[in-house]
Amino acid sequence: MRVDCVICGKKDLGKDTTGINRKLLGTDITNFYCMECLAEYLGCTVEELLDKIEEFKEEGCTLFA
């Protein structure tokens, strides 16, 4: 499934980006953000999001499989 950012329109977001959207915003969301827009929306940095993705992967979260 091809997913684009609802804010800036960045095309074809990757599985880690869609995974972190679902993990933090809910698995049933229909609007997705690119990493930059998600960080701004959540009030954090892209680096913090990337760190969380790695943590979730290490925990075995299936959203990043």
CHARMM-style PDB file with segment names, atoms N, HN, CA, C and O in Angstrom:
ATOM      1  N   MET     1       0.836  -1.177   0.000  1.00  0.00      PROA
ATOM      2  CA  MET     1       0.000   0.000   0.000  1.00  0.00      PROA
ATOM      3  C   MET     1       0.887   1.248   0.000  1.00  0.00      PROA
ATOM      4  O   MET     1       1.789   1.381   0.827  1.00  0.00      PROA
ATOM      5  N   ARG     2       0.623   2.137  -0.918  1.00  0.00      PROA
ATOM      6  HN  ARG     2      -0.109   2.029  -1.591  1.00  0.00      PROA
ATOM      7  CA  ARG     2       1.383   3.381  -1.021  1.00  0.00      PROA
ATOM      8  C   ARG     2       0.749   4.433  -0.125  1.00  0.00      PROA
ATOM      9  O   ARG     2      -0.455   4.675  -0.203  1.00  0.00      PROA
ATOM     10  N   VAL     3       1.553   5.057   0.722  1.00  0.00      PROA
ATOM     11  HN  VAL     3       2.531   4.861   0.785  1.00  0.00      PROA
ATOM     12  CA  VAL     3       1.057   6.032   1.690  1.00  0.00      PROA
ATOM     13  C   VAL     3       1.837   7.332   1.542  1.00  0.00      PROA
ATOM     14  O   VAL     3       3.066   7.321   1.462  1.00  0.00      PROA
ATOM     15  N   ASP     4       1.119   8.451   1.507  1.00  0.00      PROA
ATOM     16  HN  ASP     4       0.121   8.460   1.572  1.00  0.00      PROA
ATOM     17  CA  ASP     4       1.739   9.776   1.389  1.00  0.00      PROA
ATOM     18  C   ASP     4       1.464  10.598   2.646  1.00  0.00      PROA
ATOM     19  O   ASP     4       0.468  10.368   3.331  1.00  0.00      PROA
ATOM     20  N   CYS     5       2.335  11.546   2.949  1.00  0.00      PROA
ATOM     21  HN  CYS     5       3.145  11.733   2.393  1.00  0.00      PROA
ATOM     22  CA  CYS     5       2.171  12.424   4.109  1.00  0.00      PROA
ATOM     23  C   CYS     5       0.999  13.384   3.892  1.00  0.00      PROA
ATOM     24  O   CYS     5       0.902  14.027   2.847  1.00  0.00      PROA
ATOM     25  N   VAL     6       0.112  13.475   4.885  1.00  0.00      PROA
ATOM     26  HN  VAL     6       0.191  12.952   5.733  1.00  0.00      PROA
ATOM     27  CA  VAL     6      -1.059  14.343   4.766  1.00  0.00      PROA
ATOM     28  C   VAL     6      -0.713  15.821   4.910  1.00  0.00      PROA
ATOM     29  O   VAL     6      -1.510  16.676   4.522  1.00  0.00      PROA
ATOM     30  N   ILE     7       0.455  16.140   5.457  1.00  0.00      PROA
ATOM     31  HN  ILE     7       1.102  15.446   5.772  1.00  0.00      PROA
ATOM     32  CA  ILE     7       0.838  17.535   5.654  1.00  0.00      PROA
ATOM     33  C   ILE     7       1.630  18.081   4.468  1.00  0.00      PROA
ATOM     34  O   ILE     7       1.211  19.048   3.832  1.00  0.00      PROA
ATOM     35  N   CYS     8       2.778  17.459   4.170  1.00  0.00      PROA
ATOM     36  HN  CYS     8       3.118  16.674   4.687  1.00  0.00      PROA
ATOM     37  CA  CYS     8       3.662  18.000   3.128  1.00  0.00      PROA
ATOM     38  C   CYS     8       3.518  17.301   1.785  1.00  0.00      PROA
ATOM     39  O   CYS     8       4.012  17.797   0.772  1.00  0.00      PROA
ATOM     40  N   GLY     9       2.838  16.137   1.765  1.00  0.00      PROA
ATOM     41  HN  GLY     9       2.436  15.734   2.588  1.00  0.00      PROA
ATOM     42  CA  GLY     9       2.625  15.426   0.513  1.00  0.00      PROA
ATOM     43  C   GLY     9       3.770  14.513   0.103  1.00  0.00      PROA
ATOM     44  O   GLY     9       3.751  13.969  -1.001  1.00  0.00      PROA
ATOM     45  N   LYS    10       4.771  14.330   0.969  1.00  0.00      PROA
ATOM     46  HN  LYS    10       4.786  14.771   1.866  1.00  0.00      PROA
ATOM     47  CA  LYS    10       5.875  13.424   0.639  1.00  0.00      PROA
ATOM     48  C   LYS    10       5.303  12.076   0.216  1.00  0.00      PROA
ATOM     49  O   LYS    10       4.406  11.540   0.866  1.00  0.00      PROA
ATOM     50  N   LYS    11       5.824  11.543  -0.863  1.00  0.00      PROA
ATOM     51  HN  LYS    11       6.553  11.978  -1.390  1.00  0.00      PROA
ATOM     52  CA  LYS    11       5.266  10.343  -1.480  1.00  0.00      PROA
ATOM     53  C   LYS    11       5.871   9.057  -0.939  1.00  0.00      PROA
ATOM     54  O   LYS    11       7.041   9.008  -0.558  1.00  0.00      PROA
ATOM     55  N   ASP    12       5.048   8.023  -0.915  1.00  0.00      PROA
ATOM     56  HN  ASP    12       4.098   8.063  -1.225  1.00  0.00      PROA
ATOM     57  CA  ASP    12       5.471   6.642  -0.674  1.00  0.00      PROA
ATOM     58  C   ASP    12       6.301   6.476   0.604  1.00  0.00      PROA
ATOM     59  O   ASP    12       7.478   6.121   0.549  1.00  0.00      PROA
ATOM     60  N   LEU    13       5.674   6.736   1.743  1.00  0.00      PROA
ATOM     61  HN  LEU    13       4.718   7.024   1.788  1.00  0.00      PROA
ATOM     62  CA  LEU    13       6.353   6.610   3.031  1.00  0.00      PROA
ATOM     63  C   LEU    13       6.737   5.153   3.279  1.00  0.00      PROA
ATOM     64  O   LEU    13       5.981   4.244   2.936  1.00  0.00      PROA
ATOM     65  N   GLY    14       7.892   4.931   3.865  1.00  0.00      PROA
ATOM     66  HN  GLY    14       8.507   5.669   4.144  1.00  0.00      PROA
ATOM     67  CA  GLY    14       8.401   3.584   4.096  1.00  0.00      PROA
ATOM     68  C   GLY    14       7.706   2.878   5.247  1.00  0.00      PROA
ATOM     69  O   GLY    14       6.906   3.473   5.969  1.00  0.00      PROA
ATOM     70  N   LYS    15       8.029   1.577   5.409  1.00  0.00      PROA
ATOM     71  HN  LYS    15       8.679   1.094   4.822  1.00  0.00      PROA
ATOM     72  CA  LYS    15       7.349   0.773   6.432  1.00  0.00      PROA
ATOM     73  C   LYS    15       7.691   1.217   7.844  1.00  0.00      PROA
ATOM     74  O   LYS    15       6.841   1.122   8.729  1.00  0.00      PROA
ATOM     75  N   ASP    16       8.906   1.698   8.088  1.00  0.00      PROA
ATOM     76  HN  ASP    16       9.597   1.774   7.370  1.00  0.00      PROA
ATOM     77  CA  ASP    16       9.238   2.187   9.422  1.00  0.00      PROA
ATOM     78  C   ASP    16       8.442   3.452   9.743  1.00  0.00      PROA
ATOM     79  O   ASP    16       7.987   3.638  10.871  1.00  0.00      PROA
ATOM     80  N   THR    17       8.280   4.314   8.748  1.00  0.00      PROA
ATOM     81  HN  THR    17       8.650   4.163   7.831  1.00  0.00      PROA
ATOM     82  CA  THR    17       7.520   5.551   8.949  1.00  0.00      PROA
ATOM     83  C   THR    17       6.049   5.244   9.187  1.00  0.00      PROA
ATOM     84  O   THR    17       5.444   5.808  10.099  1.00  0.00      PROA
ATOM     85  N   THR    18       5.466   4.367   8.392  1.00  0.00      PROA
ATOM     86  HN  THR    18       5.957   3.909   7.651  1.00  0.00      PROA
ATOM     87  CA  THR    18       4.064   4.024   8.620  1.00  0.00      PROA
ATOM     88  C   THR    18       3.909   3.251   9.928  1.00  0.00      PROA
ATOM     89  O   THR    18       2.896   3.383  10.614  1.00  0.00      PROA
ATOM     90  N   GLY    19       4.906   2.451  10.269  1.00  0.00      PROA
ATOM     91  HN  GLY    19       5.729   2.344   9.711  1.00  0.00      PROA
ATOM     92  CA  GLY    19       4.859   1.704  11.523  1.00  0.00      PROA
ATOM     93  C   GLY    19       4.861   2.613  12.738  1.00  0.00      PROA
ATOM     94  O   GLY    19       4.089   2.395  13.672  1.00  0.00      PROA
ATOM     95  N   ILE    20       5.721   3.636  12.743  1.00  0.00      PROA
ATOM     96  HN  ILE    20       6.348   3.813  11.985  1.00  0.00      PROA
ATOM     97  CA  ILE    20       5.783   4.540  13.895  1.00  0.00      PROA
ATOM     98  C   ILE    20       4.514   5.382  13.979  1.00  0.00      PROA
ATOM     99  O   ILE    20       4.072   5.721  15.076  1.00  0.00      PROA
ATOM    100  N   ASN    21       3.927   5.723  12.842  1.00  0.00      PROA
ATOM    101  HN  ASN    21       4.287   5.448  11.950  1.00  0.00      PROA
ATOM    102  CA  ASN    21       2.633   6.416  12.846  1.00  0.00      PROA
ATOM    103  C   ASN    21       1.584   5.558  13.539  1.00  0.00      PROA
ATOM    104  O   ASN    21       0.867   6.030  14.422  1.00  0.00      PROA
ATOM    105  N   ARG    22       1.498   4.295  13.135  1.00  0.00      PROA
ATOM    106  HN  ARG    22       2.080   3.912  12.418  1.00  0.00      PROA
ATOM    107  CA  ARG    22       0.504   3.386  13.726  1.00  0.00      PROA
ATOM    108  C   ARG    22       0.777   3.132  15.207  1.00  0.00      PROA
ATOM    109  O   ARG    22      -0.155   3.069  16.009  1.00  0.00      PROA
ATOM    110  N   LYS    23       2.045   2.986  15.567  1.00  0.00      PROA
ATOM    111  HN  LYS    23       2.802   3.038  14.915  1.00  0.00      PROA
ATOM    112  CA  LYS    23       2.405   2.704  16.958  1.00  0.00      PROA
ATOM    113  C   LYS    23       2.031   3.873  17.868  1.00  0.00      PROA
ATOM    114  O   LYS    23       1.522   3.660  18.969  1.00  0.00      PROA
ATOM    115  N   LEU    24       2.278   5.097  17.423  1.00  0.00      PROA
ATOM    116  HN  LEU    24       2.692   5.270  16.529  1.00  0.00      PROA
ATOM    117  CA  LEU    24       2.072   6.265  18.277  1.00  0.00      PROA
ATOM    118  C   LEU    24       0.689   6.894  18.148  1.00  0.00      PROA
ATOM    119  O   LEU    24       0.212   7.532  19.086  1.00  0.00      PROA
ATOM    120  N   LEU    25       0.038   6.720  16.993  1.00  0.00      PROA
ATOM    121  HN  LEU    25       0.425   6.202  16.231  1.00  0.00      PROA
ATOM    122  CA  LEU    25      -1.248   7.384  16.759  1.00  0.00      PROA
ATOM    123  C   LEU    25      -2.436   6.423  16.733  1.00  0.00      PROA
ATOM    124  O   LEU    25      -3.588   6.858  16.765  1.00  0.00      PROA
ATOM    125  N   GLY    26      -2.159   5.117  16.675  1.00  0.00      PROA
ATOM    126  HN  GLY    26      -1.224   4.764  16.649  1.00  0.00      PROA
ATOM    127  CA  GLY    26      -3.234   4.124  16.653  1.00  0.00      PROA
ATOM    128  C   GLY    26      -3.216   3.300  15.388  1.00  0.00      PROA
ATOM    129  O   GLY    26      -2.950   3.815  14.302  1.00  0.00      PROA
ATOM    130  N   THR    27      -3.500   2.018  15.530  1.00  0.00      PROA
ATOM    131  HN  THR    27      -3.716   1.599  16.412  1.00  0.00      PROA
ATOM    132  CA  THR    27      -3.395   1.111  14.381  1.00  0.00      PROA
ATOM    133  C   THR    27      -4.473   1.337  13.334  1.00  0.00      PROA
ATOM    134  O   THR    27      -4.332   0.879  12.200  1.00  0.00      PROA
ATOM    135  N   ASP    28      -5.542   2.030  13.686  1.00  0.00      PROA
ATOM    136  HN  ASP    28      -5.657   2.403  14.607  1.00  0.00      PROA
ATOM    137  CA  ASP    28      -6.642   2.238  12.737  1.00  0.00      PROA
ATOM    138  C   ASP    28      -6.611   3.601  12.048  1.00  0.00      PROA
ATOM    139  O   ASP    28      -7.604   4.011  11.447  1.00  0.00      PROA
ATOM    140  N   ILE    29      -5.475   4.309  12.128  1.00  0.00      PROA
ATOM    141  HN  ILE    29      -4.668   3.976  12.616  1.00  0.00      PROA
ATOM    142  CA  ILE    29      -5.392   5.637  11.508  1.00  0.00      PROA
ATOM    143  C   ILE    29      -5.453   5.547   9.988  1.00  0.00      PROA
ATOM    144  O   ILE    29      -5.085   4.528   9.404  1.00  0.00      PROA
ATOM    145  N   THR    30      -5.917   6.613   9.357  1.00  0.00      PROA
ATOM    146  HN  THR    30      -6.216   7.441   9.832  1.00  0.00      PROA
ATOM    147  CA  THR    30      -5.971   6.669   7.894  1.00  0.00      PROA
ATOM    148  C   THR    30      -5.085   7.782   7.345  1.00  0.00      PROA
ATOM    149  O   THR    30      -4.773   7.787   6.154  1.00  0.00      PROA
ATOM    150  N   ASN    31      -4.677   8.723   8.192  1.00  0.00      PROA
ATOM    151  HN  ASN    31      -4.931   8.718   9.159  1.00  0.00      PROA
ATOM    152  CA  ASN    31      -3.784   9.803   7.784  1.00  0.00      PROA
ATOM    153  C   ASN    31      -2.402   9.554   8.360  1.00  0.00      PROA
ATOM    154  O   ASN    31      -2.255   9.301   9.556  1.00  0.00      PROA
ATOM    155  N   PHE    32      -1.391   9.626   7.507  1.00  0.00      PROA
ATOM    156  HN  PHE    32      -1.510   9.832   6.536  1.00  0.00      PROA
ATOM    157  CA  PHE    32      -0.018   9.352   7.912  1.00  0.00      PROA
ATOM    158  C   PHE    32       0.842  10.584   7.710  1.00  0.00      PROA
ATOM    159  O   PHE    32       0.571  11.418   6.846  1.00  0.00      PROA
ATOM    160  N   TYR    33       1.896  10.686   8.533  1.00  0.00      PROA
ATOM    161  HN  TYR    33       2.116  10.009   9.236  1.00  0.00      PROA
ATOM    162  CA  TYR    33       2.848  11.788   8.465  1.00  0.00      PROA
ATOM    163  C   TYR    33       4.225  11.251   8.095  1.00  0.00      PROA
ATOM    164  O   TYR    33       4.588  10.142   8.485  1.00  0.00      PROA
ATOM    165  N   CYS    34       5.001  12.048   7.333  1.00  0.00      PROA
ATOM    166  HN  CYS    34       4.706  12.950   7.016  1.00  0.00      PROA
ATOM    167  CA  CYS    34       6.407  11.709   7.124  1.00  0.00      PROA
ATOM    168  C   CYS    34       7.126  11.923   8.461  1.00  0.00      PROA
ATOM    169  O   CYS    34       6.535  12.474   9.389  1.00  0.00      PROA
ATOM    170  N   MET    35       8.358  11.508   8.572  1.00  0.00      PROA
ATOM    171  HN  MET    35       8.838  11.060   7.817  1.00  0.00      PROA
ATOM    172  CA  MET    35       9.082  11.608   9.840  1.00  0.00      PROA
ATOM    173  C   MET    35       9.186  13.059  10.323  1.00  0.00      PROA
ATOM    174  O   MET    35       9.027  13.329  11.513  1.00  0.00      PROA
ATOM    175  N   GLU    36       9.447  13.977   9.417  1.00  0.00      PROA
ATOM    176  HN  GLU    36       9.576  13.758   8.450  1.00  0.00      PROA
ATOM    177  CA  GLU    36       9.604  15.381   9.801  1.00  0.00      PROA
ATOM    178  C   GLU    36       8.291  15.959  10.318  1.00  0.00      PROA
ATOM    179  O   GLU    36       8.267  16.631  11.349  1.00  0.00      PROA
ATOM    180  N   CYS    37       7.201  15.698   9.602  1.00  0.00      PROA
ATOM    181  HN  CYS    37       7.220  15.152   8.765  1.00  0.00      PROA
ATOM    182  CA  CYS    37       5.898  16.230  10.015  1.00  0.00      PROA
ATOM    183  C   CYS    37       5.400  15.544  11.285  1.00  0.00      PROA
ATOM    184  O   CYS    37       4.772  16.191  12.123  1.00  0.00      PROA
ATOM    185  N   LEU    38       5.667  14.255  11.442  1.00  0.00      PROA
ATOM    186  HN  LEU    38       6.177  13.730  10.761  1.00  0.00      PROA
ATOM    187  CA  LEU    38       5.276  13.540  12.656  1.00  0.00      PROA
ATOM    188  C   LEU    38       6.021  14.098  13.868  1.00  0.00      PROA
ATOM    189  O   LEU    38       5.428  14.299  14.928  1.00  0.00      PROA
ATOM    190  N   ALA    39       7.313  14.346  13.709  1.00  0.00      PROA
ATOM    191  HN  ALA    39       7.795  14.183  12.848  1.00  0.00      PROA
ATOM    192  CA  ALA    39       8.104  14.914  14.802  1.00  0.00      PROA
ATOM    193  C   ALA    39       7.554  16.277  15.205  1.00  0.00      PROA
ATOM    194  O   ALA    39       7.430  16.570  16.394  1.00  0.00      PROA
ATOM    195  N   GLU    40       7.226  17.103  14.228  1.00  0.00      PROA
ATOM    196  HN  GLU    40       7.327  16.864  13.262  1.00  0.00      PROA
ATOM    197  CA  GLU    40       6.670  18.416  14.535  1.00  0.00      PROA
ATOM    198  C   GLU    40       5.309  18.279  15.222  1.00  0.00      PROA
ATOM    199  O   GLU    40       5.027  18.985  16.190  1.00  0.00      PROA
ATOM    200  N   TYR    41       4.474  17.376  14.723  1.00  0.00      PROA
ATOM    201  HN  TYR    41       4.703  16.802  13.936  1.00  0.00      PROA
ATOM    202  CA  TYR    41       3.144  17.145  15.302  1.00  0.00      PROA
ATOM    203  C   TYR    41       3.241  16.690  16.759  1.00  0.00      PROA
ATOM    204  O   TYR    41       2.445  17.110  17.599  1.00  0.00      PROA
ATOM    205  N   LEU    42       4.217  15.831  17.052  1.00  0.00      PROA
ATOM    206  HN  LEU    42       4.864  15.490  16.370  1.00  0.00      PROA
ATOM    207  CA  LEU    42       4.367  15.279  18.394  1.00  0.00      PROA
ATOM    208  C   LEU    42       5.256  16.125  19.307  1.00  0.00      PROA
ATOM    209  O   LEU    42       5.331  15.868  20.509  1.00  0.00      PROA
ATOM    210  N   GLY    43       5.926  17.130  18.747  1.00  0.00      PROA
ATOM    211  HN  GLY    43       5.864  17.339  17.771  1.00  0.00      PROA
ATOM    212  CA  GLY    43       6.787  17.987  19.552  1.00  0.00      PROA
ATOM    213  C   GLY    43       8.088  17.314  19.950  1.00  0.00      PROA
ATOM    214  O   GLY    43       8.580  17.510  21.061  1.00  0.00      PROA
ATOM    215  N   CYS    44       8.642  16.527  19.052  1.00  0.00      PROA
ATOM    216  HN  CYS    44       8.243  16.367  18.150  1.00  0.00      PROA
ATOM    217  CA  CYS    44       9.912  15.858  19.320  1.00  0.00      PROA
ATOM    218  C   CYS    44      10.801  15.992  18.087  1.00  0.00      PROA
ATOM    219  O   CYS    44      10.455  16.709  17.147  1.00  0.00      PROA
ATOM    220  N   THR    45      11.944  15.307  18.086  1.00  0.00      PROA
ATOM    221  HN  THR    45      12.225  14.725  18.849  1.00  0.00      PROA
ATOM    222  CA  THR    45      12.846  15.360  16.938  1.00  0.00      PROA
ATOM    223  C   THR    45      12.737  14.075  16.123  1.00  0.00      PROA
ATOM    224  O   THR    45      12.257  13.052  16.610  1.00  0.00      PROA
ATOM    225  N   VAL    46      13.187  14.148  14.889  1.00  0.00      PROA
ATOM    226  HN  VAL    46      13.577  14.979  14.494  1.00  0.00      PROA
ATOM    227  CA  VAL    46      13.231  12.961  14.036  1.00  0.00      PROA
ATOM    228  C   VAL    46      14.153  11.918  14.664  1.00  0.00      PROA
ATOM    229  O   VAL    46      13.861  10.722  14.625  1.00  0.00      PROA
ATOM    230  N   GLU    47      15.260  12.368  15.239  1.00  0.00      PROA
ATOM    231  HN  GLU    47      15.497  13.339  15.270  1.00  0.00      PROA
ATOM    232  CA  GLU    47      16.205  11.449  15.880  1.00  0.00      PROA
ATOM    233  C   GLU    47      15.535  10.675  17.014  1.00  0.00      PROA
ATOM    234  O   GLU    47      15.772   9.478  17.174  1.00  0.00      PROA
ATOM    235  N   GLU    48      14.708  11.346  17.793  1.00  0.00      PROA
ATOM    236  HN  GLU    48      14.515  12.319  17.663  1.00  0.00      PROA
ATOM    237  CA  GLU    48      13.982  10.662  18.872  1.00  0.00      PROA
ATOM    238  C   GLU    48      13.027   9.601  18.312  1.00  0.00      PROA
ATOM    239  O   GLU    48      12.889   8.518  18.881  1.00  0.00      PROA
ATOM    240  N   LEU    49      12.377   9.922  17.202  1.00  0.00      PROA
ATOM    241  HN  LEU    49      12.489  10.802  16.740  1.00  0.00      PROA
ATOM    242  CA  LEU    49      11.487   8.948  16.568  1.00  0.00      PROA
ATOM    243  C   LEU    49      12.270   7.741  16.064  1.00  0.00      PROA
ATOM    244  O   LEU    49      11.835   6.601  16.223  1.00  0.00      PROA
ATOM    245  N   LEU    50      13.424   7.997  15.457  1.00  0.00      PROA
ATOM    246  HN  LEU    50      13.778   8.924  15.328  1.00  0.00      PROA
ATOM    247  CA  LEU    50      14.256   6.902  14.964  1.00  0.00      PROA
ATOM    248  C   LEU    50      14.732   6.012  16.111  1.00  0.00      PROA
ATOM    249  O   LEU    50      14.796   4.790  15.970  1.00  0.00      PROA
ATOM    250  N   ASP    51      15.064   6.627  17.241  1.00  0.00      PROA
ATOM    251  HN  ASP    51      15.012   7.619  17.355  1.00  0.00      PROA
ATOM    252  CA  ASP    51      15.456   5.849  18.418  1.00  0.00      PROA
ATOM    253  C   ASP    51      14.305   4.975  18.904  1.00  0.00      PROA
ATOM    254  O   ASP    51      14.512   3.817  19.264  1.00  0.00      PROA
ATOM    255  N   LYS    52      13.092   5.528  18.913  1.00  0.00      PROA
ATOM    256  HN  LYS    52      12.923   6.469  18.620  1.00  0.00      PROA
ATOM    257  CA  LYS    52      11.919   4.759  19.342  1.00  0.00      PROA
ATOM    258  C   LYS    52      11.659   3.594  18.387  1.00  0.00      PROA
ATOM    259  O   LYS    52      11.304   2.499  18.825  1.00  0.00      PROA
ATOM    260  N   ILE    53      11.834   3.825  17.095  1.00  0.00      PROA
ATOM    261  HN  ILE    53      12.122   4.714  16.739  1.00  0.00      PROA
ATOM    262  CA  ILE    53      11.647   2.748  16.113  1.00  0.00      PROA
ATOM    263  C   ILE    53      12.587   1.595  16.434  1.00  0.00      PROA
ATOM    264  O   ILE    53      12.178   0.434  16.426  1.00  0.00      PROA
ATOM    265  N   GLU    54      13.848   1.912  16.715  1.00  0.00      PROA
ATOM    266  HN  GLU    54      14.181   2.855  16.722  1.00  0.00      PROA
ATOM    267  CA  GLU    54      14.814   0.863  17.043  1.00  0.00      PROA
ATOM    268  C   GLU    54      14.424   0.130  18.322  1.00  0.00      PROA
ATOM    269  O   GLU    54      14.561  -1.091  18.403  1.00  0.00      PROA
ATOM    270  N   GLU    55      13.941   0.865  19.318  1.00  0.00      PROA
ATOM    271  HN  GLU    55      13.830   1.857  19.251  1.00  0.00      PROA
ATOM    272  CA  GLU    55      13.478   0.236  20.558  1.00  0.00      PROA
ATOM    273  C   GLU    55      12.324  -0.720  20.286  1.00  0.00      PROA
ATOM    274  O   GLU    55      12.319  -1.849  20.776  1.00  0.00      PROA
ATOM    275  N   PHE    56      11.351  -0.268  19.509  1.00  0.00      PROA
ATOM    276  HN  PHE    56      11.355   0.649  19.111  1.00  0.00      PROA
ATOM    277  CA  PHE    56      10.187  -1.103  19.204  1.00  0.00      PROA
ATOM    278  C   PHE    56      10.593  -2.346  18.410  1.00  0.00      PROA
ATOM    279  O   PHE    56      10.054  -3.431  18.631  1.00  0.00      PROA
ATOM    280  N   LYS    57      11.542  -2.186  17.488  1.00  0.00      PROA
ATOM    281  HN  LYS    57      11.980  -1.305  17.308  1.00  0.00      PROA
ATOM    282  CA  LYS    57      12.038  -3.345  16.716  1.00  0.00      PROA
ATOM    283  C   LYS    57      12.685  -4.359  17.646  1.00  0.00      PROA
ATOM    284  O   LYS    57      12.442  -5.560  17.532  1.00  0.00      PROA
ATOM    285  N   GLU    58      13.518  -3.869  18.575  1.00  0.00      PROA
ATOM    286  HN  GLU    58      13.716  -2.893  18.668  1.00  0.00      PROA
ATOM    287  CA  GLU    58      14.203  -4.754  19.521  1.00  0.00      PROA
ATOM    288  C   GLU    58      13.206  -5.491  20.412  1.00  0.00      PROA
ATOM    289  O   GLU    58      13.451  -6.624  20.827  1.00  0.00      PROA
ATOM    290  N   GLU    59      12.069  -4.833  20.704  1.00  0.00      PROA
ATOM    291  HN  GLU    59      11.870  -3.913  20.366  1.00  0.00      PROA
ATOM    292  CA  GLU    59      11.024  -5.455  21.521  1.00  0.00      PROA
ATOM    293  C   GLU    59      10.201  -6.465  20.721  1.00  0.00      PROA
ATOM    294  O   GLU    59       9.397  -7.206  21.284  1.00  0.00      PROA
ATOM    295  N   GLY    60      10.411  -6.486  19.391  1.00  0.00      PROA
ATOM    296  HN  GLY    60      11.065  -5.884  18.933  1.00  0.00      PROA
ATOM    297  CA  GLY    60       9.699  -7.428  18.545  1.00  0.00      PROA
ATOM    298  C   GLY    60       8.350  -6.944  18.053  1.00  0.00      PROA
ATOM    299  O   GLY    60       7.507  -7.751  17.661  1.00  0.00      PROA
ATOM    300  N   CYS    61       8.133  -5.640  18.069  1.00  0.00      PROA
ATOM    301  HN  CYS    61       8.817  -4.984  18.388  1.00  0.00      PROA
ATOM    302  CA  CYS    61       6.856  -5.078  17.625  1.00  0.00      PROA
ATOM    303  C   CYS    61       6.593  -5.466  16.166  1.00  0.00      PROA
ATOM    304  O   CYS    61       7.429  -5.229  15.295  1.00  0.00      PROA
ATOM    305  N   THR    62       5.440  -6.054  15.913  1.00  0.00      PROA
ATOM    306  HN  THR    62       4.760  -6.246  16.621  1.00  0.00      PROA
ATOM    307  CA  THR    62       5.108  -6.542  14.565  1.00  0.00      PROA
ATOM    308  C   THR    62       4.808  -5.432  13.569  1.00  0.00      PROA
ATOM    309  O   THR    62       4.742  -5.698  12.369  1.00  0.00      PROA
ATOM    310  N   LEU    63       4.626  -4.199  14.026  1.00  0.00      PROA
ATOM    311  HN  LEU    63       4.679  -3.984  15.001  1.00  0.00      PROA
ATOM    312  CA  LEU    63       4.394  -3.084  13.098  1.00  0.00      PROA
ATOM    313  C   LEU    63       5.643  -2.768  12.284  1.00  0.00      PROA
ATOM    314  O   LEU    63       5.567  -2.077  11.268  1.00  0.00      PROA
ATOM    315  N   PHE    64       6.787  -3.271  12.726  1.00  0.00      PROA
ATOM    316  HN  PHE    64       6.849  -3.832  13.552  1.00  0.00      PROA
ATOM    317  CA  PHE    64       8.048  -2.987  12.036  1.00  0.00      PROA
ATOM    318  C   PHE    64       8.647  -4.237  11.416  1.00  0.00      PROA
ATOM    319  O   PHE    64       9.810  -4.226  11.015  1.00  0.00      PROA
ATOM    320  N   ALA    65       7.887  -5.303  11.331  1.00  0.00      PROA
ATOM    321  HN  ALA    65       6.942  -5.312  11.658  1.00  0.00      PROA
ATOM    322  CA  ALA    65       8.391  -6.580  10.793  1.00  0.00      PROA
ATOM    323  C   ALA    65       8.395  -6.586   9.281  1.00  0.00      PROA
ATOM    324  OT1 ALA    65       8.787  -7.579   8.669  1.00  0.00      PROA
TER     325      ALA     65
END
